[in-house]
Amino acid sequence: MYSPAPWVTQREAAVALRISERSLLRLRSGGLLPVGKCWVRKVPRNHNSHVLYDLAACEYHLSAATIAAKLEQDCLGHRALEAVA
């Protein structure tokens, strides 16, 4: 049986995750996609090397970050309503 490759290029990851390649860079730089788990460099010692992504790990970390952000917004909104009441 065929299974998808665990590591894909930046362009393939952007298409699969439905975000831009630049957004992937921002997510990497911001720490939302941890190095080694979500992405690695093709040539580890070269900081200008191409990046490969693990789609399953990226989806997991992005969904966890989304859930946490929504919970935080709900808590902040609830506190704002308590302050008004």
ROMIFI-422635 format. One record per residue (C-alpha): residue number from 1; x, y, z. Coordinates in steps of 0.02 Angstrom, whole numbers. Each point is the difference from the previous one (the first is absolute). Layout:
N
[NUM, [X, Y, Z]],
...
END
This chain:
85
[1, [0, 0, 0]],
[2, [58, 177, -37]],
[3, [27, 121, 144]],
[4, [43, 184, -25]],
[5, [178, 56, 26]],
[6, [27, 66, 176]],
[7, [98, 153, -57]],
[8, [-60, 117, -138]],
[9, [67, 160, -77]],
[10, [-55, 172, 54]],
[11, [-110, 22, -153]],
[12, [-85, -169, 26]],
[13, [-27, 39, 184]],
[14, [-74, 170, -40]],
[15, [-124, -77, -122]],
[16, [-46, -141, 119]],
[17, [-23, 117, 149]],
[18, [-88, 132, -107]],
[19, [115, 141, 52]],
[20, [134, 98, -90]],
[21, [184, -44, 0]],
[22, [33, 166, 87]],
[23, [-122, -48, 138]],
[24, [97, -161, 27]],
[25, [157, 105, 23]],
[26, [-89, 112, 126]],
[27, [-66, -152, 95]],
[28, [177, -73, 6]],
[29, [75, 165, 56]],
[30, [-134, 24, 131]],
[31, [31, -171, 75]],
[32, [-172, -73, -38]],
[33, [82, -133, -107]],
[34, [141, -75, 104]],
[35, [161, -47, -88]],
[36, [32, -186, -8]],
[37, [-182, -45, 25]],
[38, [-86, 102, -135]],
[39, [144, 50, -112]],
[40, [183, -37, -37]],
[41, [129, 70, -119]],
[42, [58, -108, -146]],
[43, [180, 46, 44]],
[44, [0, 28, 189]],
[45, [161, 101, 8]],
[46, [-55, 121, -137]],
[47, [-121, 133, 64]],
[48, [-49, 41, -179]],
[49, [-47, -180, -37]],
[50, [-174, -49, -58]],
[51, [-124, -52, 133]],
[52, [-101, -161, 8]],
[53, [-162, -16, 99]],
[54, [-88, -144, 88]],
[55, [-182, 34, -43]],
[56, [-75, -103, 141]],
[57, [105, 89, 131]],
[58, [-38, 170, -77]],
[59, [-187, -33, 1]],
[60, [10, -58, 181]],
[61, [96, 153, 60]],
[62, [-106, 121, -100]],
[63, [-163, -75, 63]],
[64, [64, 3, 179]],
[65, [50, 182, -19]],
[66, [-170, 42, -75]],
[67, [-93, -86, 141]],
[68, [106, 89, 131]],
[69, [-29, 169, -82]],
[70, [-188, -29, -6]],
[71, [-3, -52, 184]],
[72, [100, 154, 46]],
[73, [-120, 112, -97]],
[74, [-149, -83, 85]],
[75, [77, 28, 171]],
[76, [41, 181, -39]],
[77, [-175, 30, -68]],
[78, [-79, -81, 152]],
[79, [104, 110, 117]],
[80, [-49, 155, -98]],
[81, [-184, -46, 19]],
[82, [23, -27, 188]],
[83, [82, 171, 16]],
[84, [-146, 84, -90]],
[85, [-133, -89, 103]],
END
